[in-house]
Amino acid sequence: MKYLIKYFIDFAVLIFLYASVFFRRWRPQGRDVLFVNTLMYAYLSAVLFFTMMPVIVSIPFMLDHPYKPMNLVPFIDVSLRRGDFFRQVGLNIIMTMPFGFLFPLTRDKKAKFSATVFSCFLMSLGIELLQPFFDRSADVTDLITNVIGGVLGYGFYAVFKPITFWVLERLKTR
């Protein structure tokens, strides 16, 4: 129970930020914008949960543990047969596919492939650089597989673009 309270604090702050800042900013822009941006916010909150939480209660202790250097050898776990490598690769790809799909939609349908992939790279790099401060390991393989997930997500966006825009148009007219 005590461990869950740490997560509760982070989620309470995320909900407060959404309600007091983002919802108020997105609601006047229409239901379609509110829907897409809320989906992206929920998705990024889930990514935060799986990659860095608990954050707020960890801040005072960020420097109280030994620094874990980032693994800079791509896919070394395969050659050394360490852990559940294939599961980790698959989960990293799946984790960032929604980013590749949702990011162009949050950019008023104008985001290009390169902007989406670069933004996915920056998000992943930020996560990997911050993880050691939260006593987690960082790995260049995660960065690579996250970008692959963003690319695949953009591919789904490109394939389902007509259907997606049709759904968003229906949200506008309601």
Phi, psi and chi 1 to 4 in degrees:
 res  aa     phi    psi   chi1   chi2   chi3   chi4
   1 MET       -  -43.4 -178.6   68.4  173.2      -
   2 LYS   -60.8  -37.1 -174.8  175.6  165.9 -178.2
   3 TYR   -68.1  -36.6 -168.6   69.3      -      -
   4 LEU   -67.9  -28.3  -68.0  176.2      -      -
   5 ILE   -62.8  -34.7  -69.5  173.5      -      -
   6 LYS   -59.4  -42.6  -65.4  176.5 -178.9 -178.8
   7 TYR   -71.2  -37.8  -70.4   95.9      -      -
   8 PHE   -58.2  -41.1  176.4   76.0      -      -
   9 ILE   -61.1  -46.7  -67.7  168.2      -      -
  10 ASP   -61.4  -45.1  -75.4  -10.0      -      -
  11 PHE   -67.1  -34.8  -80.4  114.3      -      -
  12 ALA   -63.2  -41.2      -      -      -      -
  13 VAL   -66.3  -42.3  168.5      -      -      -
  14 LEU   -62.5  -41.8  -72.6  169.7      -      -
  15 ILE   -66.2  -42.6  -69.3  168.1      -      -
  16 PHE   -60.7  -45.3  174.9   76.7      -      -
  17 LEU   -60.6  -42.9  -85.3  172.6      -      -
  18 TYR   -61.9  -49.8  175.9   77.6      -      -
  19 ALA   -68.4  -39.1      -      -      -      -
  20 SER   -89.6  -23.3   62.6      -      -      -
  21 VAL  -117.2  -63.8  177.1      -      -      -
  22 PHE   -71.4  -44.5  -62.7  113.6      -      -
  23 PHE   -58.9  -43.3 -178.8   78.0      -      -
  24 ARG   -64.8  -31.8  -70.3  179.6 -177.8 -173.0
  25 ARG   -78.7  -37.8 -175.7  177.2  -63.2  160.8
  26 TRP   -87.0  -30.0  -64.3  -29.5      -      -
  27 ARG   -58.5  -45.3 -172.5  172.5  179.9 -154.3
  28 PRO   -65.4  -16.1  -17.5   27.4      -      -
  29 GLN   -81.9   -6.2  -64.2  176.3   29.6      -
  30 GLY   116.1  160.5      -      -      -      -
  31 ARG   -64.3  -35.9  -72.6 -176.3  180.0  169.1
  32 ASP   -65.7  -43.9   56.6  -27.3      -      -
  33 VAL   -66.1  -43.8  172.2      -      -      -
  34 LEU   -59.9  -43.1  177.6   64.1      -      -
  35 PHE   -63.7  -50.8  177.2   71.9      -      -
  36 VAL   -65.5  -46.3  169.5      -      -      -
  37 ASN   -66.1  -36.1  -72.5  -15.4      -      -
  38 THR   -66.4  -40.7  -60.3      -      -      -
  39 LEU   -59.6  -44.7  -88.2  178.3      -      -
  40 MET   -64.8  -40.1 -177.1   63.4  123.6      -
  41 TYR   -63.9  -44.4 -172.5   84.8      -      -
  42 ALA   -64.1  -41.5      -      -      -      -
  43 TYR   -61.8  -48.4  159.9   72.6      -      -
  44 LEU   -64.3  -32.9  -68.6  173.3      -      -
  45 SER   -64.8  -40.4  -62.3      -      -      -
  46 ALA   -66.0  -40.0      -      -      -      -
  47 VAL   -62.0  -43.6  167.7      -      -      -
  48 LEU   -59.4  -41.6 -175.0   65.1      -      -
  49 PHE   -59.8  -46.8  172.2   75.2      -      -
  50 PHE   -78.8  -21.4  -73.5  110.7      -      -
  51 THR  -107.3  -27.5   58.9      -      -      -
  52 MET  -139.2  -17.9  -66.1 -162.6  -49.0      -
  53 MET   -66.6  151.4  -83.8 -170.6 -175.1      -
  54 PRO   -77.0  137.3   26.1  -29.1      -      -
  55 VAL   -98.8  -56.7  174.1      -      -      -
  56 ILE   -60.3  -47.2  -66.3  172.7      -      -
  57 VAL   -72.9  -14.4  -63.1      -      -      -
  58 SER   -86.8  -17.3  -60.7      -      -      -
  59 ILE   -56.0  -46.2  -70.4  173.3      -      -
  60 PRO   -63.7  -19.9  -18.8   28.9      -      -
  61 PHE  -109.1   14.0  -50.0  104.6      -      -
  62 MET   -58.9  -31.7  -74.5  174.0   60.9      -
  63 LEU  -107.7   11.1  -57.0  174.5      -      -
  64 ASP   -92.6   16.2  -75.6   -7.2      -      -
  65 HIS  -137.4  159.3   54.9   79.0      -      -
  66 PRO   -66.2  140.7   13.6  -18.8      -      -
  67 TYR   -70.2  131.5  179.5   77.9      -      -
  68 LYS   -97.0  111.4  -65.4  179.6 -177.3  176.8
  69 PRO   -65.6  149.7   16.1  -20.8      -      -
  70 MET   -71.8  137.3 -177.7  176.6 -166.6      -
  71 ASN   -75.1  116.2  170.7   30.4      -      -
  72 LEU  -102.9    9.1  -64.0  175.0      -      -
  73 VAL  -101.4  109.2 -179.7      -      -      -
  74 PRO   -62.9  136.1  -12.9   22.4      -      -
  75 PHE    57.2   30.6  -56.8   99.8      -      -
  76 ILE   -66.6  -27.9 -167.1  169.6      -      -
  77 ASP   -62.9  -28.8  -66.3  -24.7      -      -
  78 VAL   -68.8  -49.7  172.0      -      -      -
  79 SER   -68.0  -31.2   59.9      -      -      -
  80 LEU   -92.3   -3.3  -62.8  178.2      -      -
  81 ARG    53.0   49.0  -62.9 -165.2  170.1  135.8
  82 ARG   -94.3  134.3  -90.2 -164.5  -97.7  170.5
  83 GLY    55.5 -153.2      -      -      -      -
  84 ASP  -101.6   62.6   54.9   -6.9      -      -
  85 PHE   -54.2  -49.7  172.4   78.1      -      -
  86 PHE   -64.9  -35.0  -68.6  106.8      -      -
  87 ARG   -64.5  -44.5 -178.6  177.3  154.2  -88.2
  88 GLN   -63.2  -43.2  -70.5  -62.2  -37.1      -
  89 VAL   -61.6  -47.3  165.8      -      -      -
  90 GLY   -60.6  -44.0      -      -      -      -
  91 LEU   -66.2  -37.9  -70.3  174.2      -      -
  92 ASN   -65.6  -39.0  -82.2  -37.4      -      -
  93 ILE   -66.4  -47.0  -69.9  171.3      -      -
  94 ILE   -63.1  -36.9  -70.1  168.0      -      -
  95 MET   -61.8  -34.1 -180.0 -178.6   75.3      -
  96 THR  -102.5   -1.3   51.9      -      -      -
  97 MET   -60.6  -42.4  -75.0  175.1   69.0      -
  98 PRO   -60.3  -32.1  -24.3   34.0      -      -
  99 PHE   -61.8  -47.3 -174.0   90.6      -      -
 100 GLY   -61.6  -29.5      -      -      -      -
 101 PHE   -82.5  -45.3 -171.7   88.8      -      -
 102 LEU   -81.0  -32.0  -68.8  171.3      -      -
 103 PHE   -55.1  -47.7 -177.7   78.3      -      -
 104 PRO   -61.7  -31.2  -18.4   27.6      -      -
 105 LEU   -71.0  -31.9  -63.9  173.5      -      -
 106 THR   -77.0  -14.3   62.9      -      -      -
 107 ARG   -97.0   29.5  -62.8  -70.3  158.4 -125.2
 108 ASP    56.9   38.9 -160.5   23.7      -      -
 109 LYS    63.3   20.4  -53.8  164.4 -170.7  100.7
 110 LYS  -111.9   -3.5  -66.2  178.3 -175.8  170.4
 111 ALA   -71.0  130.9      -      -      -      -
 112 LYS   -89.0  169.1  -57.0 -142.6 -177.8  -63.5
 113 PHE   -55.7  -47.7  174.1   76.4      -      -
 114 SER   -63.3  -40.3   57.6      -      -      -
 115 ALA   -66.2  -38.5      -      -      -      -
 116 THR   -66.1  -46.8  -58.0      -      -      -
 117 VAL   -65.8  -41.6  171.9      -      -      -
 118 PHE   -64.3  -41.2 -175.4   66.7      -      -
 119 SER   -65.5  -38.9  -63.2      -      -      -
 120 CYS   -63.3  -42.2 -175.8      -      -      -
 121 PHE   -60.3  -46.2  168.9   77.7      -      -
 122 LEU   -63.6  -41.5  -71.0  178.0      -      -
 123 MET   -61.2  -47.5  177.4 -169.3   74.6      -
 124 SER   -65.6  -41.6 -178.5      -      -      -
 125 LEU   -62.0  -42.6 -179.7   64.6      -      -
 126 GLY   -59.4  -44.2      -      -      -      -
 127 ILE   -62.0  -48.3  -70.4  168.5      -      -
 128 GLU   -64.6  -35.5  -64.7  -56.9  -40.6      -
 129 LEU   -72.9  -30.3  -68.8  175.0      -      -
 130 LEU   -86.3  -25.9  -71.4  172.1      -      -
 131 GLN   -54.7  -41.7  -81.6 -178.0  -31.6      -
 132 PRO   -60.0  -27.5  -26.3   34.8      -      -
 133 PHE   -69.9  -20.5  -68.9  107.6      -      -
 134 PHE  -105.6   25.8  -63.9   97.2      -      -
 135 ASP    59.1   39.4 -157.5   20.6      -      -
 136 ARG  -122.6  159.9  -66.2  178.8  178.2 -127.2
 137 SER   -90.4  150.6   61.8      -      -      -
 138 ALA  -118.5  145.8      -      -      -      -
 139 ASP  -147.2  134.4 -166.1  -32.5      -      -
 140 VAL   -66.6  -26.5   71.6      -      -      -
 141 THR   -62.1  -39.1  -55.9      -      -      -
 142 ASP   -61.0  -42.3  -66.6  -10.2      -      -
 143 LEU   -60.7  -45.6 -177.4   62.5      -      -
 144 ILE   -64.3  -47.6  -66.1  166.4      -      -
 145 THR   -70.4  -30.7   54.5      -      -      -
 146 ASN   -65.1  -41.1  -73.5  -14.9      -      -
 147 VAL   -66.3  -38.4  172.0      -      -      -
 148 ILE   -60.1  -41.5  -69.5  169.3      -      -
 149 GLY   -62.0  -40.7      -      -      -      -
 150 GLY   -63.3  -39.6      -      -      -      -
 151 VAL   -63.7  -46.5  168.1      -      -      -
 152 LEU   -63.0  -40.3  -69.0  173.9      -      -
 153 GLY   -61.0  -41.1      -      -      -      -
 154 TYR   -65.1  -35.1 -171.3   88.1      -      -
 155 GLY   -60.5  -43.3      -      -      -      -
 156 PHE   -63.9  -39.0  -79.3  110.3      -      -
 157 TYR   -59.2  -46.1  161.6   76.6      -      -
 158 ALA   -64.2  -39.6      -      -      -      -
 159 VAL   -69.4  -43.3  168.4      -      -      -
 160 PHE   -97.8   13.5  -66.8  105.7      -      -
 161 LYS   -54.8  -48.5 -167.9  175.3 -178.3  178.6
 162 PRO   -60.8  -41.9  -19.3   28.9      -      -
 163 ILE   -67.0  -43.2  -63.4  168.2      -      -
 164 THR   -61.3  -46.1  -55.5      -      -      -
 165 PHE   -66.1  -34.6  -70.7  160.7      -      -
 166 TRP   -62.3  -45.0 -179.5   82.1      -      -
 167 VAL   -63.6  -44.0  169.1      -      -      -
 168 LEU   -66.1  -34.9  -68.3  176.1      -      -
 169 GLU   -64.5  -37.3  -76.2  -61.6  -41.3      -
 170 ARG   -66.2  -35.1  -64.4  -59.0  165.4  -97.4
 171 LEU   -66.5  -35.5  -79.2  172.8      -      -
 172 LYS   -65.2  -39.5  -87.1 -174.4 -172.8  178.1
 173 THR   -83.6   -8.0   58.6      -      -      -
 174 ARG   -74.2      -  -76.6 -175.8  149.1 -169.5
